């Protein structure tokens, strides 16, 4: 690991994600660069700007910024010039060129790409919830979920959970394992939250065989054998039939986006039919 010899300070009046990605992409062009990147996000007043510039000066850092507010950008550039700090304005020149080309006045509103509002934080919370409650990790949290997905292994539970979470839905998923009863908590939560994922045996066989190959495991492992798969699917379908109020979604050869659209459509119908949901 390269020794850290240089510092790059990123200053933004929004999340700093844009500048961080650009800087790290550029750094990949330099082997063993030994540079540490530090992000100062949501810096929106002159005192905060002055504090960051002072810190950068003490560290001899290169300051990269994406300040949208023209007054703050001018103040920052003046401070950097006074302190003789190398600095790069990633967004100011582009905004100027665009304003001229589009013959339009910019809004100068921070966070245009990643609007930091209640919806943003709701999505972050939903993603964290999906990660913590993946693959039946914490059944006690099922009552906190907006949606609960159930299905056997390789029926897209995790990627579907992640996709839905990125749209603000708190999703938990519970695996159906042959010969093992699902957790009791699954039957204690609002059953309108639960959606079952099904798949055709021949499709699951292909998926699992490919997975075994990726892992370097024998093709005749029970996990990938057709007769074992048939039994797993039959076991899961028995549970689904016993809980007929769970909608069953066939994920065979469907993209995650398509399955999500179908599920959310069903959810909307359920919510309209019963406003309590």
N, C-alpha and C positions, 0 to 999 in steps of 0.2 A: 504493500500500500504506500502510495506516495506521501512524503512528508508535506504537511500544510505550510506553505511559505507565503501564500498570497491570500488576500480576502477580497471577495466581491460582494458589495452591499447592494441589495435590490430594494428600491423605495417605490412604493405605489400608493395611490389614494384609493385603490380598490383592493382586490385580494392578492395581487402580486403574481398570480398564477401565470399570466401571459409572459411577463418578463422572465420569470423563473424558467419556464420551458424554453424560451429563446436562448437564454444564457447557457443552460445546460446542453442544449443542442449544439451550440457553438463550441463549448468546452470539449465535446466529444472529438473535435478535430485535433486536440492536443493530447499526446500521450504523456502520462505522468505529470500532469499540469500542477498538481499539488495545490489547487485553489479551493478554498472553502466559500460556499455561498450562504449568505444570510439574508432573509427576506424581512423587510419592515412593511407590513401591510396596513391599509386603511389609515395612512398618515394624511390628516386633512386640516392641520392648522400650522401656522408658521413656527410656533415653539417646537412642535414635534419634528418639523423639517430641520430646524436648527440642531436639535439633539442628534438626529441621524447623521447629519453632516459632521458634527463634532466627533462622533464615534468613528466615522469613516476616516477622518483626518488622523485620529490617534492610531488607527490600525494601518494607515497607509493603503486603504482599500480603493479599489475601482468602484465608483458609484454608478449603477445603472438604474434609470428611473423611467416610470410611465405615469407622470403626473399630467392629468387631463386639464385641470384648472389652470388657465394661462397665468394668473397672478402668482399662484404657488410655483408654477414651473419657472417663471422669471426670477422669483425670490430664491429658489433652489440653485439656479444657474449662477446667480450673483454670489451666493455663499460659497459655492464650489470654486469659483474663480478667485475669490478672496483667500480661501484656504489652500489654493493651488492643488485641488483634488481633481484627478482625472475623472471625467463623468461622461456618460453616454445617454442621450435622450432617445429612447426607443420609439416614442409615439408622437412627440411634438412635430418633427419635420413631416411625418406622414399626414398628420391632421392638417398641417398647412398646405401640403400639396393637394390633398383631397378637397379642401375648402376652395382652392383656386380652380381645380378641375371641375368640381361639381357646381361652382358658382353659388355656394351655400355657406351659411354661417354655422359652425359646429356648436353643439349644445354645451360642451365643456362639463359633462356630467360624469363623475367617476363611476366605475363599475358597470359600464355599458355592456361588457361581455358577460360578466358573472354578477348579476344583480344580487346584492346581499340584502335579502329581505326575509320575511317570515317563510315564504315558500322555499327559499334556498336552504334555510336551516331545517325545515321540515324534511327535505330530501336527504340532507346529510344524516339526520336522525334515523330516517327510514333505512338507509343503506347500512348504518351501524347495527340497527335492529336485525336486519336480514342476515348479516354476517354472524352475529352472536347466536342467532336462532336457526342456523342452517343444520340440516340433517338431524333434526330432533334433539339438538343439544340440551335445550332447557324447556322441557314440556310445561313447566310452571308458568312460562311466559306466553303460552298460547292465547290466553284471554286478552293479552295486550295487542295481539296481531289484528290487522284489518283483513288479512287473507291468510288462509292456511292451506298449503298444498300437500297432498299425500300421493304416494306412488312408490313403485319399486325402484331399485337402482337403475340409473341411466335413462330416466324418463324426463330429464331436463328440469328437475326440481330446483337445483341451485341456480343455473343461468336464468331461469324464468323468475325466480325470487329476486335476483339482482336487477334484472330489467325492470320489474314492477317497482322495486324499491327506488330506483333512480327516477321514477315518476311520482314519488312521494307516498307510496303505499308500504305500510309496515307488514312484511311478509315473513311467516315462519313456514318451514316445511318439515314433514315427518315421513321417514322412510317406512315402507311396508316390507317387513322381513318375513320370509316364509317360516311358518311354525311359531312365530312370536306375535302375541297380541299387541296391537298398538297401545300406546300409553293411555291410561284412564283419562288424563286431562283432555285428550282429543274429543272425548264424548261429553265433556262437561262444559265446553265453551259453546257459544252461539253457533249452531250448526250451519247457519247461513253463510258463515265465513269460509266454509271448507269446500275445496275443489279437488277432485280426484284426477290423476293423470294416468291415462292408459296408453298402450302401444301394441302394435301387432307383433306377434312372436318373431316373424321373419326379419322385421326391421331391427328388433332388439338383438337378435342373434348377430346381425352384421355389425351393429354398434359395439357389442361386447367383444366380438372377435377382434375388431380393430383396436379396441382398448387393450386387450391382452397382448397384442402384437407390439403396441407402443411401450408396454411395461416389460416386454421381453419374457412374458410368461407363456407356458405351454397352452396351445389352442384347446387341449382337452381338459383344461381346468373346469370344474363344475360350473363356475360362474358363467362360462361361455358355451356350455353344452345346450343343445336345443331342447332335450327332454327336461333338463333342469329349468330352463327358461319358461317352457310351457307350464310347468308346475307352479312357478313363481307367479306368473300372470294369472293362472286359475285361482290361486290363493288370494291375490289382490282383488280379483273380480268378485269373489265371494264376499269380501268385506264391503266392496262398493254396493253390491246388491242388497246387503243387509242394512245399508244406510242409503236408501234410495233418494233421500233428499240432497245428497251430495251430487252436484253436476259432474259428469264424467267427460273429460276432454281427451280426445284421441290425438296424441302428439306425433303420430307416425308421419315422417317426412315433412313436418311443419317447421317453419322458421319460428324462433322464439317470439319475434314480433307478431306473427300471425296468431300464435297460441295466446299471447297476451291480449291481443285485440278481441279475440273470442271470449276470453275470461272476463275482461272488463265489460264487454257487452252484456254478458250474463249477470254480472254484478249490478249493472245499471238497471236491468229488468227486475232483479230481486229488490233493489232499493225502492224502485217505483211502486212495486206491488206491495211492499211492506215498508213504509217510511221509517219505522223504528231502526232499520238496518243502516 
